[in-house]
Amino acid sequence: MCRPPVTDALRRRAGLVLVATLLGAAAPADSPVAVPEPAGYWDGALQGYTPKTLAGATVIDTEALEALIGAGNTLLIDVSESDPTPRNLAPGRLWRPIHRAIPDSIWLPGAGSGTLSAQDAAALAERIETLTQGDRTRPVVTYCHPDCWGSWNLGKRLVTLGYRSVHWFPAGIEGWQERHETGAIRPDAAWTRALKTGGGP
């Protein structure tokens, strides 16, 4: 029995159906559009879909961030987690991770945790107070990577502390480097010392 020939159009249609089926199967159960703001800080996994809003703060895109940086006096805070210490690191050898971020940023790894101890939260508040020179109207931008709760948490914490010009840049480092260069930075030394003293988040 002869079968009808398989045309290119039929092949394309079958391929589209397969792709649509796979995408549907891989789609997350929760829509990223519908993520609500938690009542407090997010204390779950830091990587995942985040809300589209941050009460008391301004959510910005790359163009708005460019304008803030161009205006000057903007404090950029990166809360990306640092790389774990290598397992084969020689005893006594210092581990000084370097990563690339938006130039002129302050890197505060761990500052985006939703479960900071009271001591670490106080140390963070003091560090931000120093960095802003006590000016709660100074523009502050929090960021890390896309789909990162850490920068959302820090933005909320700053709003709670009374900072009145908090900006959250959810596109993060990857969003910035689509158009701009990044620079290598080290963790903020004062913050790192405070974490060691307080035991860390």
Backbone bond lengths (Angstrom), bond angles and torsions (degrees), N, CA, C in turn:
res aa  C-N    CA-C-N  psi(-1)  N-CA   C-N-CA  omega(-1)  CA-C   N-CA-C  phi
1 M - - - 1.455 - - 1.523 109.45 -
2 C 1.327 115.61 130.96 1.460 120.22 -178.12 1.530 110.75 -83.89
3 R 1.327 115.32 136.97 1.460 120.40 175.59 1.518 109.71 -97.50
4 P 1.339 118.52 147.81 1.467 119.64 177.96 1.519 109.75 -65.68
5 P 1.328 117.97 144.00 1.470 120.57 -178.86 1.523 111.09 -63.85
6 V 1.342 115.99 144.70 1.470 121.51 177.45 1.517 108.10 -87.13
7 T 1.294 116.42 113.46 1.463 120.50 -178.15 1.517 110.68 -84.42
8 D 1.357 115.99 165.54 1.471 120.82 176.85 1.520 110.99 -61.13
9 A 1.336 116.53 -36.44 1.468 120.32 -179.89 1.517 111.03 -62.83
10 L 1.358 115.65 -41.74 1.465 119.28 179.00 1.519 111.01 -66.47
11 R 1.338 116.24 -39.69 1.468 119.77 178.13 1.526 110.96 -61.30
12 R 1.345 115.62 -44.55 1.469 119.65 -179.91 1.521 110.99 -62.64
13 R 1.353 115.55 -42.69 1.462 119.54 -179.25 1.522 111.00 -63.11
14 A 1.338 116.13 -42.84 1.466 120.22 178.88 1.526 110.69 -63.76
15 G 1.341 116.22 -38.47 1.463 120.20 178.54 1.513 111.81 -64.72
16 L 1.326 116.84 -40.94 1.463 120.70 179.05 1.522 111.20 -65.15
17 V 1.329 116.06 -39.93 1.468 119.66 178.14 1.522 110.14 -62.89
18 L 1.335 117.19 -42.30 1.463 121.19 179.64 1.517 111.20 -62.96
19 V 1.343 117.36 -45.91 1.468 121.28 179.36 1.525 110.68 -60.68
20 A 1.325 116.38 -45.16 1.462 120.35 179.95 1.513 110.93 -61.69
21 T 1.337 116.24 -39.23 1.466 120.02 179.36 1.519 111.11 -65.36
22 L 1.337 116.81 -44.39 1.460 120.91 -179.82 1.516 111.58 -64.61
23 L 1.329 116.80 -42.50 1.457 120.08 179.38 1.520 110.64 -64.39
24 G 1.322 116.67 -39.32 1.449 119.62 178.60 1.510 111.48 -64.51
25 A 1.338 116.25 -39.82 1.458 119.70 179.97 1.512 111.80 -68.88
26 A 1.359 116.77 -31.54 1.459 120.42 -176.93 1.520 113.05 -87.88
27 A 1.333 117.31 -8.98 1.464 119.73 -176.37 1.510 110.61 -64.28
28 P 1.349 117.82 140.00 1.462 120.39 179.86 1.515 110.63 -67.45
29 A 1.329 115.44 153.86 1.459 120.23 179.35 1.515 111.21 -67.62
30 D 1.344 116.68 -33.68 1.459 121.34 -178.95 1.519 109.64 -100.37
31 S 1.315 116.80 130.28 1.456 120.89 176.98 1.520 109.67 -75.55
32 P 1.333 118.43 132.70 1.461 120.09 178.31 1.526 112.22 -63.15
33 V 1.305 117.13 -19.26 1.463 120.20 -179.03 1.520 111.09 -74.06
34 A 1.330 116.95 -27.33 1.462 120.76 -170.94 1.529 114.26 -101.48
35 V 1.320 118.12 14.05 1.467 119.24 -178.37 1.528 109.61 -72.27
36 P 1.329 118.21 119.12 1.470 119.96 -179.02 1.530 111.22 -82.48
37 E 1.312 116.20 157.61 1.462 120.11 173.59 1.526 108.65 -72.41
38 P 1.320 118.08 131.42 1.466 119.08 175.60 1.526 110.05 -70.80
39 A 1.316 116.12 160.01 1.467 120.19 -179.60 1.524 110.94 -66.31
40 G 1.332 115.91 -36.69 1.465 120.43 178.89 1.509 110.56 -118.02
41 Y 1.322 116.26 -145.85 1.457 120.56 176.51 1.520 109.35 -82.10
42 W 1.322 116.05 150.07 1.458 120.68 177.12 1.523 108.37 -77.23
43 D 1.334 116.49 122.33 1.462 119.71 -177.62 1.524 112.79 -113.62
44 G 1.337 116.40 14.97 1.461 120.21 175.71 1.518 110.80 -91.10
45 A 1.326 116.17 -158.14 1.465 120.80 178.35 1.523 109.11 -60.71
46 L 1.333 116.27 136.01 1.464 120.02 -176.13 1.520 112.81 -74.53
47 Q 1.323 117.54 -19.79 1.460 120.29 179.12 1.519 109.17 -99.81
48 G 1.325 116.56 120.11 1.448 120.49 179.80 1.517 110.56 164.81
49 Y 1.329 115.93 172.81 1.450 119.76 -179.47 1.527 110.91 -58.34
50 T 1.324 115.86 137.47 1.459 122.24 -178.92 1.527 110.19 -117.16
51 P 1.337 117.43 164.92 1.470 119.61 176.17 1.518 110.94 -65.08
52 K 1.310 115.99 164.08 1.458 121.16 175.85 1.526 110.90 -88.64
53 T 1.332 117.33 -6.42 1.458 122.00 -175.89 1.522 110.54 -130.14
54 L 1.320 115.03 164.67 1.460 122.89 173.61 1.522 106.48 -147.51
55 A 1.311 116.43 102.37 1.462 121.69 -174.90 1.523 111.52 -55.98
56 G 1.329 115.99 129.89 1.458 121.44 179.38 1.511 113.96 89.20
57 A 1.339 116.52 -8.43 1.467 121.61 -179.80 1.522 109.28 -123.61
58 T 1.327 115.47 169.17 1.459 121.71 177.77 1.514 109.22 -108.90
59 V 1.328 117.11 125.41 1.461 121.63 176.58 1.531 107.42 -85.65
60 I 1.326 116.88 125.89 1.461 120.64 -173.78 1.529 111.91 -121.53
61 D 1.334 114.63 155.74 1.456 121.30 173.66 1.525 108.59 -104.94
62 T 1.321 116.31 -174.31 1.465 120.47 -175.86 1.529 111.85 -61.57
63 E 1.321 117.20 -41.68 1.470 120.05 -178.95 1.536 110.90 -61.69
64 A 1.314 116.66 -42.70 1.464 120.07 179.57 1.518 110.82 -66.80
65 L 1.331 116.73 -37.05 1.461 120.03 177.80 1.527 110.49 -65.90
66 E 1.320 116.74 -41.10 1.467 120.19 176.74 1.527 110.47 -57.54
67 A 1.327 116.20 -42.15 1.471 120.25 -179.41 1.524 111.07 -66.16
68 L 1.326 116.94 -41.08 1.466 120.44 178.98 1.524 111.13 -63.18
69 I 1.322 115.49 -44.98 1.467 119.45 179.43 1.520 109.94 -64.41
70 G 1.332 117.01 -40.66 1.461 120.89 179.56 1.511 112.76 -64.02
71 A 1.335 116.63 -31.28 1.464 120.46 -179.91 1.523 112.27 -73.80
72 G 1.334 117.04 -19.17 1.457 121.04 179.03 1.517 112.92 83.00
73 N 1.335 115.71 165.52 1.455 123.82 175.78 1.527 113.43 66.66
74 T 1.333 117.74 16.94 1.465 120.67 178.24 1.521 109.79 -93.22
75 L 1.323 116.22 130.66 1.459 121.95 177.78 1.517 109.12 -93.48
76 L 1.337 117.02 119.60 1.460 122.99 -179.94 1.517 108.91 -101.58
77 I 1.324 116.90 123.87 1.468 120.61 -178.58 1.518 110.07 -121.91
78 D 1.312 115.06 118.70 1.461 123.50 177.87 1.528 107.81 -98.63
79 V 1.333 117.37 124.03 1.463 120.35 179.77 1.531 111.73 -110.29
80 S 1.324 117.37 19.20 1.465 119.98 178.22 1.523 110.24 -54.18
81 E 1.317 115.38 143.70 1.459 119.61 176.31 1.527 109.44 -71.00
82 S 1.320 116.25 144.69 1.469 119.47 177.51 1.521 109.51 -80.29
83 D 1.318 115.20 156.64 1.459 119.53 177.95 1.524 109.92 -63.99
84 P 1.324 117.52 145.77 1.475 119.28 178.94 1.523 111.33 -65.85
85 T 1.314 115.50 151.77 1.463 120.47 178.24 1.531 109.38 -63.15
86 P 1.330 117.57 130.21 1.469 119.65 179.53 1.527 111.80 -57.89
87 R 1.313 116.88 140.11 1.466 120.63 -177.96 1.517 112.52 -66.17
88 N 1.331 116.06 -29.80 1.472 119.75 -176.72 1.526 112.35 -94.84
89 L 1.336 117.54 17.17 1.463 120.01 179.52 1.526 109.85 -65.77
90 A 1.325 116.28 131.57 1.468 120.82 -178.46 1.523 110.71 -62.51
91 P 1.326 118.17 141.47 1.465 121.22 178.72 1.533 111.62 -55.93
92 G 1.323 116.71 133.87 1.452 121.37 178.60 1.518 114.63 84.93
93 R 1.326 116.66 -9.13 1.464 119.39 -179.66 1.527 109.98 -81.50
94 L 1.324 116.05 134.86 1.458 120.87 -179.32 1.527 110.70 -71.94
95 W 1.344 115.72 141.19 1.466 121.24 175.33 1.517 107.08 -109.61
96 R 1.317 116.22 109.25 1.458 121.69 -177.40 1.519 109.11 -120.36
97 P 1.318 116.62 85.89 1.473 118.91 -177.70 1.523 111.74 -66.08
98 I 1.314 115.22 143.34 1.466 121.91 175.62 1.522 106.98 -124.62
99 H 1.291 116.59 133.56 1.451 117.52 173.16 1.524 109.31 -139.38
100 R 1.321 115.20 167.13 1.456 120.16 -174.37 1.516 109.76 -96.77
101 A 1.320 115.06 137.31 1.461 121.07 -175.72 1.520 109.24 -146.69
102 I 1.320 115.95 -179.65 1.460 120.70 175.45 1.523 107.59 -63.82
103 P 1.331 118.64 129.85 1.469 120.26 -176.85 1.525 112.66 -53.89
104 D 1.335 114.50 146.48 1.471 123.85 178.49 1.523 113.13 68.97
105 S 1.315 116.57 20.05 1.464 119.85 176.95 1.524 110.80 -84.55
106 I 1.322 114.66 159.06 1.457 122.28 170.28 1.524 106.07 -104.42
107 W 1.329 116.10 126.28 1.460 120.43 -177.38 1.517 109.44 -98.93
108 L 1.334 115.78 115.24 1.458 122.34 179.32 1.533 109.46 -118.52
109 P 1.329 118.05 74.16 1.473 118.92 -179.15 1.521 110.54 -60.58
110 G 1.322 115.59 135.94 1.463 120.19 -179.88 1.511 114.13 91.48
111 A 1.335 117.54 -13.57 1.463 120.48 -177.10 1.518 112.82 -72.44
112 G 1.328 117.24 -11.43 1.455 120.41 179.06 1.517 113.77 -94.34
113 S 1.312 116.93 5.32 1.459 120.21 179.55 1.525 110.58 -63.45
114 G 1.310 116.11 140.99 1.458 120.14 176.80 1.501 112.63 -86.36
115 T 1.330 117.15 -2.75 1.463 121.41 -177.27 1.527 111.82 -125.96
116 L 1.316 117.18 42.12 1.462 120.06 176.51 1.522 109.52 -62.68
117 S 1.315 116.56 139.54 1.462 119.69 173.57 1.522 108.89 -66.75
118 A 1.320 116.60 162.86 1.465 120.54 179.65 1.521 110.45 -58.15
119 Q 1.325 116.73 -37.97 1.462 121.15 -179.26 1.523 111.01 -68.21
120 D 1.333 116.53 -42.99 1.463 119.75 179.75 1.529 111.21 -69.78
121 A 1.332 116.88 -36.96 1.464 120.16 177.29 1.527 110.42 -63.17
122 A 1.328 116.76 -39.12 1.469 120.60 178.12 1.523 110.46 -67.58
123 A 1.347 116.57 -39.09 1.465 120.31 178.96 1.527 110.25 -65.92
124 L 1.327 116.79 -38.32 1.456 120.61 178.22 1.528 110.56 -65.34
125 A 1.322 116.63 -45.51 1.469 120.75 179.20 1.531 110.45 -59.07
126 E 1.327 115.75 -40.21 1.466 120.08 179.62 1.524 111.02 -67.76
127 R 1.330 116.33 -39.32 1.471 119.66 -179.52 1.527 110.82 -66.58
128 I 1.334 116.61 -41.97 1.467 119.99 178.28 1.528 110.03 -65.00
129 E 1.309 116.26 -38.89 1.476 120.81 177.82 1.526 110.24 -58.88
130 T 1.330 115.56 -41.73 1.466 120.08 179.03 1.532 110.98 -68.22
131 L 1.323 116.63 -45.21 1.464 120.76 -177.04 1.529 111.81 -64.40
132 T 1.318 117.01 -33.72 1.473 120.36 179.99 1.520 111.91 -91.78
133 Q 1.348 116.26 -1.38 1.471 122.07 -176.96 1.530 110.78 55.15
134 G 1.325 114.45 36.48 1.456 120.23 175.61 1.522 114.77 75.30
135 D 1.328 116.80 7.00 1.457 120.39 -178.13 1.530 109.97 -92.55
136 R 1.327 116.65 101.71 1.463 120.41 -177.50 1.528 112.70 -78.47
137 T 1.321 117.13 -0.71 1.467 120.14 174.83 1.531 111.53 -100.03
138 R 1.317 116.88 -4.04 1.465 119.59 -179.63 1.528 110.14 -67.09
139 P 1.329 118.46 134.58 1.470 120.00 178.42 1.530 111.14 -63.77
140 V 1.318 115.31 128.78 1.459 121.83 177.69 1.526 107.84 -125.34
141 V 1.326 116.06 131.71 1.463 121.65 178.57 1.522 108.72 -114.53
142 T 1.328 116.79 127.23 1.460 121.10 175.43 1.529 108.83 -107.98
143 Y 1.334 115.60 141.27 1.465 119.97 179.05 1.516 109.90 -161.61
144 C 1.307 116.30 166.46 1.464 122.80 169.48 1.529 107.31 -153.15
145 H 1.322 117.80 -102.55 1.464 121.73 176.61 1.527 108.13 -119.89
146 P 1.325 118.33 166.41 1.468 119.22 175.27 1.527 110.78 -59.08
147 D 1.326 116.21 148.75 1.468 121.96 -179.95 1.523 111.28 55.89
148 C 1.321 116.10 46.99 1.461 121.97 -178.23 1.526 109.90 -121.42
149 W 1.316 115.50 120.15 1.467 120.41 179.01 1.527 112.27 -74.78
150 G 1.320 117.85 -18.92 1.458 120.14 -176.49 1.516 113.23 -58.90
151 S 1.337 116.35 -46.17 1.463 119.17 -179.16 1.529 110.60 -71.30
152 W 1.323 117.20 -30.22 1.479 120.50 175.06 1.527 109.22 -65.18
153 N 1.330 116.18 -46.43 1.467 120.17 179.64 1.525 111.78 -59.10
154 L 1.339 116.48 -45.19 1.462 118.28 -178.81 1.521 110.58 -65.67
155 G 1.335 116.76 -39.71 1.457 118.78 177.03 1.516 111.51 -58.73
156 K 1.329 116.77 -44.73 1.461 120.89 178.74 1.524 110.82 -63.62
157 R 1.328 116.53 -39.96 1.468 120.49 -179.90 1.533 110.49 -63.44
158 L 1.329 116.49 -40.20 1.468 120.15 179.64 1.529 110.85 -65.91
159 V 1.330 115.88 -40.63 1.465 119.66 177.15 1.530 109.43 -61.13
160 T 1.326 116.16 -43.49 1.463 121.24 179.46 1.522 111.44 -62.71
161 L 1.337 116.37 -33.14 1.470 120.99 179.07 1.529 112.68 -77.50
162 G 1.316 116.98 -5.69 1.458 119.87 175.97 1.508 115.80 100.66
163 Y 1.333 117.70 9.51 1.470 119.71 176.68 1.529 108.50 -75.18
164 R 1.321 115.74 133.32 1.459 120.35 -168.66 1.528 114.39 -106.98
165 S 1.330 117.53 1.18 1.465 120.01 178.43 1.529 109.22 -134.51
166 V 1.331 114.38 57.04 1.465 121.26 -178.63 1.521 109.06 -89.50
167 H 1.336 115.74 134.04 1.462 121.83 -179.82 1.524 108.28 -127.25
168 W 1.312 115.30 133.96 1.467 120.89 178.42 1.520 108.58 -110.93
169 F 1.337 115.59 126.00 1.464 122.19 -179.49 1.531 108.67 -110.08
170 P 1.332 117.68 86.47 1.473 120.14 -173.59 1.520 114.65 -67.87
171 A 1.329 119.25 -20.31 1.469 120.40 179.32 1.519 111.49 -67.68
172 G 1.323 116.85 -23.77 1.459 121.65 172.92 1.518 115.83 64.64
173 I 1.315 113.56 -162.22 1.465 121.04 -175.62 1.527 111.00 -58.92
174 E 1.326 116.32 -44.51 1.466 119.54 -177.78 1.530 111.42 -65.05
175 G 1.334 116.05 -36.88 1.457 119.60 177.24 1.515 111.72 -64.99
176 W 1.335 116.26 -40.24 1.458 120.87 -179.95 1.531 110.93 -66.39
177 Q 1.323 116.90 -43.51 1.462 118.89 -173.06 1.529 113.44 -77.95
178 E 1.325 117.33 0.45 1.462 118.60 170.53 1.521 111.26 -66.13
179 R 1.341 116.28 -27.13 1.470 120.42 -179.52 1.526 113.59 -121.63
180 H 1.321 117.56 -17.86 1.464 120.71 -170.64 1.520 111.66 -131.41
181 E 1.314 113.94 162.08 1.452 120.40 173.96 1.533 109.14 -78.34
182 T 1.321 115.40 154.19 1.456 120.90 172.46 1.521 108.07 -111.62
183 G 1.312 116.32 167.85 1.453 120.19 179.52 1.519 110.35 -127.76
184 A 1.321 116.63 151.58 1.461 121.43 178.86 1.523 109.47 -77.63
185 I 1.322 116.72 129.54 1.466 120.87 178.61 1.522 109.89 -133.25
186 R 1.321 115.01 160.90 1.463 121.93 177.08 1.521 109.35 -110.48
187 P 1.333 117.15 159.55 1.462 118.91 176.06 1.524 111.44 -58.34
188 D 1.320 116.37 146.07 1.455 121.67 178.07 1.529 109.26 -61.09
189 A 1.338 116.63 122.91 1.465 120.91 -173.31 1.528 112.09 -64.02
190 A 1.324 117.21 -41.94 1.467 120.13 -178.49 1.524 110.77 -64.40
191 W 1.317 117.67 -40.35 1.456 121.56 178.61 1.530 110.77 -67.06
192 T 1.322 116.64 -41.44 1.455 120.47 179.33 1.520 110.95 -62.03
193 R 1.337 116.89 -42.02 1.468 120.49 177.45 1.526 110.82 -63.20
194 A 1.331 116.77 -40.96 1.462 120.60 -179.99 1.526 110.97 -62.74
195 L 1.342 117.13 -40.14 1.461 120.48 178.87 1.519 111.12 -65.18
196 K 1.337 115.99 -41.04 1.469 119.16 179.55 1.521 110.46 -63.47
197 T 1.304 116.43 -39.19 1.468 120.71 179.75 1.522 111.50 -67.90
198 G 1.352 114.66 -39.68 1.458 118.79 -176.19 1.517 114.26 -92.06
199 G 1.315 117.36 -4.80 1.453 120.08 178.95 1.515 113.99 96.63
200 G 1.346 117.41 -10.46 1.455 120.47 176.58 1.513 112.75 82.30
201 P 1.355 115.86 163.29 1.467 120.17 -179.33 1.522 111.64 -73.99
